[in-house]
Amino acid sequence: MNIGNWLSFFVIGWGTTFTAYVILQVMTLVNLKRYYAYAAAVPLPFMAWVAFATVEAFLQGSNMWPILMILASPCAVLFLLVVAAIGLNVQGHARRGQIVASMLAIAVAASGPYVYMFIAAG
């Protein structure tokens, strides 16, 4: 798999939810304080394990290497969106609307492959 295939997989393909997860994880850890940041860090060890298992499966030549990442990433993204919405609302950030809007935009953009799958299953 060359760099172009990797880029298309993680930017416009099935890996976009993992890319969105990484972006949202950084955003939540930077913008949330104290207990909400701890809550936002809950999926971090699990998703690190998912990334490790995905890379290991790819290196072993499995044709199902991204399946764990594809199935786990939307759950982590949804969890982070809920924690961020609650945390930013309680903390009363002046710019919380912009932060949540950008997080939702990232999540909606990442859901593209899933929307196409449901349309095709039609």
C-alpha positions in Angstrom: 0.0 0.0 0.0 1.6 3.3 -1.1 1.3 6.7 0.5 -1.6 7.7 -1.8 -3.7 4.8 -0.8 -3.0 5.4 2.9 -3.9 9.1 2.5 -7.1 8.3 0.6 -8.1 5.7 3.2 -7.7 8.0 6.2 -8.9 11.2 4.5 -11.8 10.2 2.3 -12.2 6.4 2.9 -13.3 4.2 5.7 -10.5 5.4 8.0 -11.9 8.9 8.3 -13.6 8.0 11.5 -10.3 7.1 13.1 -8.8 10.4 11.8 -11.8 12.3 13.2 -11.3 10.4 16.5 -7.7 11.5 16.8 -8.6 15.1 16.0 -11.5 15.1 18.5 -9.4 13.5 21.1 -6.8 16.3 20.9 -9.5 18.9 20.8 -11.3 17.6 23.9 -8.1 17.2 25.9 -7.0 20.7 25.1 -10.4 22.5 25.6 -11.8 20.6 28.6 -10.6 21.1 32.2 -10.2 18.7 35.2 -12.8 16.0 35.4 -14.2 16.5 31.9 -10.7 16.1 30.5 -10.3 12.8 32.5 -13.7 11.6 31.1 -12.5 12.5 27.6 -9.4 10.4 28.1 -11.4 7.3 28.8 -11.4 5.9 25.2 -7.7 6.7 24.7 -6.2 3.4 26.0 -8.8 1.3 24.1 -8.2 3.2 20.9 -4.5 2.9 21.3 -5.0 -0.8 21.5 -7.2 -0.7 18.4 -4.5 1.2 16.5 -1.9 -1.4 17.7 -4.1 -4.3 16.7 -4.8 -2.7 13.3 -1.2 -2.1 12.5 -0.3 -5.6 13.6 -3.0 -7.2 11.4 -1.8 -5.1 8.5 1.8 -6.2 8.9 0.7 -9.8 9.1 -1.0 -9.4 5.7 -4.6 -9.8 6.9 -7.2 -8.6 4.4 -9.5 -7.7 7.3 -6.9 -5.4 9.0 -9.0 -2.2 9.3 -12.2 -3.9 10.6 -11.6 -3.3 14.3 -10.7 0.4 13.6 -13.7 0.9 11.4 -16.1 -0.5 14.0 -14.6 1.1 17.1 -14.0 4.6 15.9 -17.6 5.8 15.5 -18.3 4.8 19.2 -15.2 6.7 20.4 -16.2 9.8 18.3 -19.8 9.7 19.6 -18.5 9.4 23.2 -16.1 12.3 22.8 -18.9 14.5 21.2 -21.2 13.8 24.2 -18.4 14.5 26.8 -17.4 17.6 25.0 -20.9 19.0 24.7 -21.6 18.4 28.4 -18.2 19.6 29.6 -18.1 22.7 27.5 -21.7 23.6 28.5 -21.0 23.1 32.3 -17.7 25.0 32.1 -19.3 27.9 30.3 -16.7 28.5 27.6 -17.4 31.7 25.7 -16.4 30.0 22.4 -18.1 26.7 23.2 -20.4 27.1 20.2 -17.5 27.3 17.8 -15.7 24.3 19.4 -18.8 22.1 19.4 -19.7 23.1 15.9 -16.2 22.3 14.6 -16.4 18.9 16.4 -19.7 18.1 14.9 -18.4 19.2 11.4 -15.5 16.8 11.9 -17.8 13.9 12.9 -20.2 14.5 10.0 -17.4 14.6 7.5 -16.0 11.4 8.9 -19.4 9.7 8.6 -19.4 9.9 4.8 -18.4 6.3 4.1 -21.1 5.1 6.4 -23.8 7.2 4.7 -22.7 5.9 1.3 -22.9 2.4 2.6 -26.5 2.9 3.8 -27.5 4.6 0.5 -26.0 1.7 -1.5 -27.7 -0.9 0.7 -30.9 1.0 0.0 
